[in-house]
């Protein structure tokens, strides 16, 4: 009885600590704001489904101590393991639901149904770790010390099967999450800056075309020959702007895309009159329209239709003709973005000094699309016009610069994406597409995967040999 009371005391302490950690991690900085038009219907509508793989892992790890604390508190000699796991799982779901509803009142937070699922899974996993703690400890101790008495054939086979299942599940998660499913449909299309106006780019843009499918090799070659004639004839074109054609360049009514309005750093007023556009183009020394820290373009409303189309097909083609005015821009300076700010982006095409910087939001790369970031060096090494075509389909990115022959590719595979399973952010995870060596990622990936498996099979073989020797001696 005294042992049970001691377990409960430790359980309550761990419960307080775990709940405190959950509150700090999920609802800080505690700056609550009641959303306009708040209602029960708004709660349902504001819940999203899908986040990032790293968020899934972090949510599971965050709730493991909570599950362990509940198992400590409710552990009784007469209580079965299943009832403890049910208590841990349901409690995790309740606490997680309260947290996600609370996040509706935090402007910087997003409520996700998937968070509830993974938090509940983490809480249940905590209960499992507690209930099987003796078996796990004995197995690990037996493997480390080589003490056969602490091992059994059943435990080794279960461990090997469990490890293989976890590896297969992890690889499967990486394969199915190279999609645009976590795109936010309420982001703005911005040209020449970030949506918040704090990452300006200085340069000219001639045109911009976005399709909801990838182009094949022949179409890519045709696009570079005459983009302004090729793209408008495509049924897959979602939106297109020709910035040398004033009547059509700030609005595309036929494609249901919101107006592009001028934004200025000196005023919050928007400018979209033809006279202003004409003056801007007449003052330009190059073709297209000038954007910089003083003026940039942003859709009057979120580009919902555009993002819905790309999200539905999980493909896109983006084509633009630009010329930089500054070879030392940093930030990186945003050329094109679909975003709401510097920390939440669906897509970014940017300049970092002479390098082209690209980010794409997927459940793999995260909400800030920085896991990893892609760069192509020495793209902006002069002030001449540059044609950039980017396609995405079937887990693969293709970049074409100025012509069909200058191509860079990256395919999302488990071997080069598994680092997303690190619970913390992989700082400065940059993939240079000019000298990217997949072999290095593959060697690290397969070493991490097979090293524990080789160890477990080695222990199993040693156990079987030792068991056979003992059996022969008895005979």
N, C-alpha and C positions, 0 to 999 in steps of 0.2 A: 504493500500500500504506500509506504514511504517513497518507494522508487517511482510509483505512478505520480505522486504529488510533485516529486522533483522534476519529472518529465514535464508535467503541466506548467510548473513555474518557468522552466526554460522555454516551453512552448509559447507562453504568454509574452515573454521578453522578445522572442524571435518574431512573434506576430506584430508587436508594436514596432519593432525595427523594420520589418518588411513592409508594413503599411506606410510607415514614414518614407521609406525609399520609393515606394510606388507613387505616393503623392508628389514627392519632389520631382521624380522622373517624368510624370505624366501631366500634372496640372500646374506646375510652376511656370511663370512667375506669379500666379494667383491674381492676375489682373482681369477680373470678371466684368463682362459687358453683356447686357441683355440684348439679343439680336432684335432688330426691328420686325414687328409682326410675329413675335414668338408665339408658337402654338404647338399642340401635339402633332399636327401634320408636319410642321417645320422640323420637329425632331426626327421624324421618319425620313423626310426628304434630304436632310443634311447628313445622314449616315452614308458613308461611302463603302464600297466593297473593293478591297485590294489596296495594297500598299507596296512595300518593297521586301525583298527576301531578308535583308538585314533587319528590318523592323520586326519581321516574323520571329527571327532568332532572338532579338533583344527582348521581345515580349515574353517569349517562353522562359528565358533565363531570369527575367525580372520577377516572375511569379513562382519560381521553384522554392525560394525560402518561405514564401507564404504557404505553399502546400505542405512543406516540412513542418512548419509551426502548427498547422491544424492537425496533422497526424500525431504530433507530440501531445497536443491537448486532448484529442479524442481517443488516444490509444488505451484500450482496455483489454484485459486477458480474454474476456468473453466476446469481444467485438471482432468480427471477421475483417480480413484485409479489404474485401470488396466494399464494405460499408464505409471504411475510412477513405478509400479512393473516391467514392461517390460524394462524400462530404467535401473533400478537397476540391473536386472538379466543379461542383455546383457553387461552392463558396467563391471560387475563382471567377466563375461566370457572373455572379451577382456583383462582386466588387468591381470587376471589369466593366460591366454595364453602367454602374454608377459613375465610374471614371469617364467613360466615353460620353455619357450624357452631360457631365460637368464640362467636358471639353467644348461643348457647343457654345458655352459662354466665354470661351477664350479665343480671341481673334487669331492668335498665332497657332492654334491647334486644329487638327482635323479628326473627326470621329469616324472610326472604321469598324464595320462588323467583323472583319478579319482579326482585328485586335482582340475582340472578345473571345473568338475561337482559340487564338494562340495563347492568350492569357490563361484560359481555362485548361488548355493542354499543359502549360507550364506548371500550374497548380497541381494537376493530377500527377505529373511527372515527379514533383516534389514529394507527394504522398507515396509514390512507388519507391523512390530512393530511400525513404524512411523505412517502409515496411520490409524492404529487401536489403536493408543496410548490412546485416550480418553476413548474408550470402555474398554480397558484393565485396565486403571487406575481406572475407575469407578467400575469395577467388583471387583478388588482387594480391593479397599477401602470399598466396601459394605460388602465383606466377613469378613474383619478384624474388622470393626466397628459394623457389624450386622445391618446396615442401610438398611432396606428393599427397600427404595425409590431408591437406587442406583442399585438395582438388578432387573432382569426380568427372567421369566421362560425360555425364549428363550436363554438368555445369559448363564444361568446355565446349560441348557441341552447341548448347544454347547460346553461349557467348559468341562463337564463330558465326552462327546463323543470324544472331542479332546484329553483329557488326556488319555483315554482308547486307542485311536489310537496310540498315542506316545508310550505307554507302549508295545502294541502289536508289533509295528514296532521295538522298541528297543530289545525286546526278539527275534524277527525273525532275526534281524541283528546278534545277538550273536550266534544263532543256525546255520546260514548258513556260518559263517566265521571261523569255526574250520576246515580249509583246509590248503593245502600247496600252495595255488594259488599265494601268494606273494613271493614265493621263487625266489631268483636271480639265474639264470642258469649259471652265469659266475664266480661262486665261486670255490675255490680250495678245494680238499680233502687233509687234512693235518693230519699227525699222529705225536703226541708228541710235538706239539707246535701250536701257532696261525699262520695264513698265513703271518702275519707281523713279526713273530719270537720273540714276546715279552711276550709269556705266556708258557714257556717250562715246560714239564712234565718229570720227571725222573723215568723211569721204563722200563719194557720189554713187548713186545706185541707178542703173538704167532700167532694169526690169526684175520682176520676181514672179515665178510660176510655181505652184504647188499642186501636185496630182496625188490621188489616193491609191496609186499603185506604183510599183517599180517599173522602170523601162528596161527593155532588153537591149542587147548590144547594138543592134541596127538602129533602134530608136534613139539611143544615146548619140550615135554618130550623126543622125539627122538633126537632133536638137542643137548640136554645136554649129551646124551649118547655117541655120536660120531659125533661131529660137522664137522670135516674135511671130513668125508664120507657122511654125510647127506646133507649139503648145496650144494655141486657141482652137485648133481642130480636134484635139483629143477629148474624148468623152470623159476621161478620167480627171480632167483638169477641174480642180475644186475652186481655185482662185488664181487670177493672174493680173498683174499690174505692169503696164508699160509706161515708164516714167518719162518717156519722150512723147507721149500721146496724151495731152492734157485732158481732153474730155473723158477719158476712161481711166485715168491713172489713180484717182483717189477713191473711186467706188466701182464695185462690180455687182450691179444689181441682179444680174442673171444668175449669179452663183450664191446669192443670199449672204454675202459677206458684208459686215458692217463697214461704214465709211472709215477711211484713213484720214485722221485729223492731224493738223499741225499742233505740236506742243512746243512751248518755249520755256526756257529757264527763267526768263524775266517776267513771265506772266502766266497765270493759270488759264487764261482764255485760249480757246482753240481757234485756228484759222483754217478755213477750207474754201475760201472764195477763189474763183478762177483768176482774178487779178493778182492775188497774192502768189499763186502758183506760177503765173507767167513771169512776175518780177523775179522770183527765185530762180527760175530757169534761165532767164536772160542774163542774170549776173554770173551764171556758172561758166567756168572756163572749159569744162568738160561736158560730155553728154550726160543726160540723166538729171537727177535732182540732188542738191547738196544737203547733207544732214551733218550736224555737229552738236556740240554741247549747248548751243543756243537754240537749236530747232531740230525736231525729230518727228517721226510719224507714228501714230498709234491709233488702233481702231477705236471708234467711238463707244463700242460695246465689246464684251468678250467675243472672241472669234469661235463661238460655240459650234456653229455648223461645220466649219473647217476641221475642228478637233474631233468632232463626232465622226466625220467621214474617215479620217485617218485612223482613228481608234477602232472603227468597225472593220476595216480591211487589214489592219496591222501591216500596212505597207505605205510607202510614200516616195515621191520624187520631188526634190526641191532644186530649182534652178534660179540662179541670179547672176547678174552682171554688175560688177562693182569696180571702183578704183579708189584706193586709199589716198588721203591727203597727208598722212603722217605715218612714218615707218616705225615709230617708237611708242605707239599707243599701248596702254596696259589696262588691266582691269579683270579679265580681258574686256576690251571695248566691244559692245554688242552691235553686230551688224543686223542680224535678224533674231528675234526671240518670240517664243510663245510662252508667256510667263506672267506671274503676278509680282515678281520681285527677284532679288538676287539669290534667294534661298529656295525658291519653288519654281521650277521651270520644266516645261515639256520638251523644249528644243531650243538650242542656242547655236548660232553661227557667229563667231567672234574673231577678233584680231588681238593677239598678244605679241607685241613688237612685230617681227616679220613672220610669225607663225599663224597659221589658221587653227583656230580652236573650235572644237565641236563637242556638244553635249546632247545626249538623247536620254530622255526619261523612260525607264522600263522598271519592272519589279527587281531586276538585277542591279541596275545602275543607281537606283534610289530617287527620292523626290527632288534632290538637287542635281541629279544626273552627273555626279562627279565620281562615280565608282565603276569604271574609270572615266577620265576625260581623254579626249582624242586630240592629237595635234599633228599637223603636217608642217614641217619647218620650211622656211624660206619661200613662202607663198607671196608675201608682201615685201619683196625686196626691190620694188620699183613702183612708180606711180601710174603705170599703164593699166588699162581696163583688164579685169580678170573675170573669166567665166567659170562658175563653180556649179557642178551638178552632183547632187548627193542622192543616192537611192537606199532604201531599206526594205528587205523582204527575206523571209526564210532564215531568220537569225543572222543575216549578213548585211553589213554596210559597205557600200561602194562609193568612192569619191573620185570624181573626174575633174581635172583642172585644165581649162583652156582648150583641151581637145580630147578625143576619144582614147588616144594612146597613153596619156598621162593618168594612170589609174592607181588608186590605193584601196586596199580591201581589208576588212576585219570581220571575222566570223565569230560570233559568241558561241563558245563551246565550254563544257564543264572544266576543261583543262585551263582555260584562261579566265574563267569567271569564278572559280571556287574561293578566291580570296574574299569574296563578299561574305563568306561565313565567319570571318573575323568579327567578334561582337562589337569592336570599336571601329571607328573610321580609319580607313587606310589612307593616311595623309599623303597628298601629292602623288596619288596613283594616276600617272599619266602614261598613255600609250602613244609612242611616237610611231606613226604609221610608215615612216620612211625606213626605219631600221628595226621594226618589230620582229622579234624572234620567238615564234610559238614554241620552239623546242625547249627553251628555258622553262616556260610555264608547264609544259608537258612533263619534263623531268621532275620538277617539284611536285606536281599533282600526283603522278604515279608513285613517287617515293613516299608521300604522305599516306596514300591509299593502301599500298601493299606492305609497308613496313610493319604495321600492327598485325596484318593478316599473316605474314610470314612468321612473326613472333608467336602468334596463337597456334598456328599449325606446328611450329617447332615444339611448343609445350605439349600439344596433343600427342605428337609422335613419341616424345620422351615419356609421357605418361603411359602410353600403350606398351612401349618397350619395357618399362619398369614393371608394369602389371603382368606382362607375359613372363618376365624373369621370376617374379615372385610365385606365379602360378606353377612354373616348371620346377622350382625348388620344392614346393609342397608335394608335387607328384613324386 
